[in-house]
Amino acid sequence: MPDYLSRSPVDEAEEDPDEISLLISKSTQTDFLDINNHSSIVTAVQTRAMKLRNQSLNDKNDTAILPSDTLNEENRTISISIEQLIQAQQNDNYAKKILNNIKNYKHYIINDNLLMRRTNPPVPYVPQGDLRKTILNIYHDTAANGAHFGRDKTMYKIKQSYFWSSMYKDIDNYAKSCILCAQFNPRRQKTPGTLKPIQPPDGVWQLVAMDYHGPITPTTQRGNKYIISLTDVLSKFVITKAVRDNTTHTAVRFINEDVISKFGTPRCILTDNGTHFTSTMMDELIKQIGTTHLYSTPYHPQTNGQVNDTIQQWMQRSQLYQIYAKRIGMINYHL
């Protein structure tokens, strides 16, 4: 066998196309084309850091540079030159007055013909006119400065570069009048209710005020520790009574026995929002006698302050315990 091989030369190897295709892959023709199209090498193991780095590189390559024409007019920052400020100050009477008498105005200085407010650092004074409107537009409406901030933030930003005396009021009015701020910043609290003032009475017994006073110590021998009173708002006529409690039943009995049976039915009765005046029993009495029940504003005792002032004045002028221990009855005009 070795002798045969030595006498028979071996031809050079030839590549067989069918054999090469079998050695390369067993995948489909489509997969083979996809492999040829991608030049990047896929490793067997790819860490998360390598994946994020490759992704960031791809994102940078895919980022398109926007032309300057696509910038919105609202996003462009409008600058105010020093020459514009100097020219505006020369045309303003108040600024010229300060410039001509700078020694009398210790809060202002002049720097290169520019009137400035003495702050740290000094800022230029903006005279009244279009420049103020332009500054408000720049610092409130321009997106480059953080568009449509509120009053305080806009005030803080403008105060770093400019000054005028009414800037707080102007910034507040400008922010309130901004349509976009009103659309995208709705009120998150209930709007305050409208005031409903009580009209003054036209005559006697048109409007009366009623309230309890107490508890008063010491308690009397009869057990009275409260005073219920009713005052005519116009004539200041007062009816008072010493009672044991401040319940609805006591108030209803006082109205029937001490008020209506002796003086007639008043047109309107004003009370606070205590449970002894807002109960169902009191509502039924109001319907039966045909009067109007008015309530004072919550947490505003001044609405029904006249009846309390009357009791206080009467108690200061009288010997409290001696009269309080008895049936108080009626107190007329001679208080």
Backbone hydrogen bonds, N-H to C=O, Kabsch-Sander energy under -0.5 kcal/mol:
donor,donor_aa,acceptor,acceptor_aa,energy
5,L,1,M,-1.9
6,S,2,P,-1.9
7,R,3,D,-1.2
8,S,4,Y,-1.2
11,D,9,P,-0.5
20,I,16,D,-2.0
21,S,17,P,-2.0
22,L,18,D,-1.3
23,L,19,E,-1.6
24,I,20,I,-1.9
25,S,21,S,-1.3
32,F,28,T,-1.7
33,L,29,Q,-1.8
34,D,30,T,-1.9
35,I,31,D,-1.8
36,N,32,F,-1.5
37,N,33,L,-1.5
38,H,34,D,-1.2
39,S,37,N,-0.6
43,T,41,I,-0.7
51,K,47,T,-1.9
52,L,48,R,-2.5
53,R,49,A,-2.2
54,N,50,M,-2.3
55,Q,51,K,-2.2
56,S,52,L,-2.4
57,L,53,R,-2.0
58,N,54,N,-2.0
59,D,55,Q,-2.2
60,K,56,S,-2.2
61,N,57,L,-1.8
62,D,58,N,-1.8
63,T,59,D,-1.0
66,L,64,A,-0.6
70,T,67,P,-1.4
71,L,68,S,-1.2
75,N,72,N,-1.0
76,R,73,E,-0.8
78,I,76,R,-0.5
79,S,77,T,-0.5
81,S,79,S,-0.5
85,L,81,S,-1.5
86,I,82,I,-2.6
87,Q,83,E,-2.4
88,A,84,Q,-2.3
89,Q,85,L,-2.4
90,Q,86,I,-2.0
91,N,87,Q,-1.0
92,D,89,Q,-0.9
96,K,92,D,-2.2
97,K,93,N,-2.0
98,I,94,Y,-1.7
99,L,95,A,-2.5
100,N,96,K,-2.3
101,N,97,K,-1.0
102,I,99,L,-0.7
104,N,101,N,-1.4
105,Y,102,I,-1.0
106,K,104,N,-0.6
108,Y,105,Y,-1.3
109,I,116,M,-2.6
111,N,114,L,-2.5
114,L,111,N,-1.0
115,L,113,N,-0.5
116,M,109,I,-3.1
117,R,123,V,-3.6
118,R,107,H,-3.4
119,T,117,R,-1.8
123,V,117,R,-1.2
125,Y,115,L,-2.5
126,V,163,F,-2.7
132,R,129,G,-0.6
133,K,129,G,-0.9
134,T,130,D,-2.4
135,I,131,L,-2.4
136,L,132,R,-2.4
137,N,133,K,-2.1
138,I,134,T,-2.3
139,Y,135,I,-2.5
140,H,136,L,-1.3
141,D,137,N,-1.6
142,T,137,N,-0.9
142,T,138,I,-0.7
143,A,74,E,-1.0
145,N,142,T,-1.1
146,G,143,A,-1.6
148,H,140,H,-4.7
149,F,146,G,-0.5
154,T,150,G,-2.1
155,M,151,R,-2.4
156,Y,152,D,-2.2
157,K,153,K,-2.2
158,I,154,T,-2.3
159,K,155,M,-2.2
160,Q,156,Y,-0.7
160,Q,157,K,-0.6
161,S,158,I,-1.7
162,Y,158,I,-2.8
163,F,124,P,-1.4
167,M,164,W,-1.5
170,D,166,S,-2.5
171,I,167,M,-2.7
172,D,168,Y,-2.1
173,N,169,K,-2.3
174,Y,170,D,-2.3
175,A,171,I,-2.5
176,K,172,D,-2.0
177,S,173,N,-1.6
178,C,175,A,-0.8
182,A,178,C,-1.6
183,Q,179,I,-1.9
184,F,180,L,-2.4
185,N,181,C,-1.3
206,Q,203,G,-1.2
208,V,268,C,-2.3
209,A,231,T,-2.7
210,M,270,L,-2.7
211,D,229,S,-1.9
213,H,227,I,-2.0
216,I,225,K,-2.4
220,T,224,N,-1.9
223,G,220,T,-1.5
225,K,243,V,-1.5
226,Y,243,V,-2.2
227,I,213,H,-2.4
228,I,241,K,-2.4
229,S,211,D,-2.3
230,L,239,I,-2.6
231,T,209,A,-2.8
232,D,237,F,-2.9
233,V,207,L,-2.4
233,V,231,T,-0.5
236,K,232,D,-2.0
238,V,331,I,-1.2
239,I,230,L,-2.6
240,T,329,G,-1.5
241,K,228,I,-1.7
243,V,226,Y,-2.5
251,A,247,T,-1.6
252,V,248,T,-2.7
253,R,249,H,-2.2
254,F,250,T,-2.1
255,I,251,A,-2.1
256,N,252,V,-2.2
257,E,253,R,-2.7
258,D,254,F,-1.9
259,V,254,F,-0.7
259,V,255,I,-0.7
260,I,255,I,-3.0
261,S,256,N,-1.5
262,K,259,V,-0.5
263,F,259,V,-2.9
264,G,259,V,-0.6
264,G,260,I,-1.5
267,R,205,W,-1.7
268,C,206,Q,-1.0
269,I,292,T,-2.8
270,L,208,V,-3.1
271,T,269,I,-0.5
271,T,294,L,-2.3
277,F,274,G,-1.8
278,T,274,G,-1.1
279,S,275,T,-0.6
283,D,279,S,-1.8
284,E,280,T,-2.4
285,L,281,M,-1.8
286,I,282,M,-2.3
287,K,283,D,-1.9
288,Q,284,E,-2.1
289,I,285,L,-2.3
290,G,286,I,-1.0
291,T,286,I,-1.3
292,T,267,R,-2.4
294,L,269,I,-3.0
294,L,292,T,-0.6
296,S,271,T,-1.9
300,H,297,T,-1.6
303,T,300,H,-1.8
304,N,301,P,-1.0
305,G,302,Q,-1.5
308,N,304,N,-0.8
309,D,305,G,-2.4
310,T,306,Q,-2.0
311,I,307,V,-1.6
312,Q,308,N,-2.2
313,Q,309,D,-2.5
314,W,310,T,-2.3
315,M,311,I,-2.5
316,Q,312,Q,-1.7
317,R,313,Q,-1.5
318,S,314,W,-0.8
320,L,318,S,-1.2
323,I,319,Q,-1.9
324,Y,320,L,-3.0
325,A,321,Y,-2.1
326,K,322,Q,-0.5
326,K,323,I,-0.7
328,I,326,K,-0.7
331,I,238,V,-1.5
332,N,330,M,-0.5
335,L,332,N,-0.8
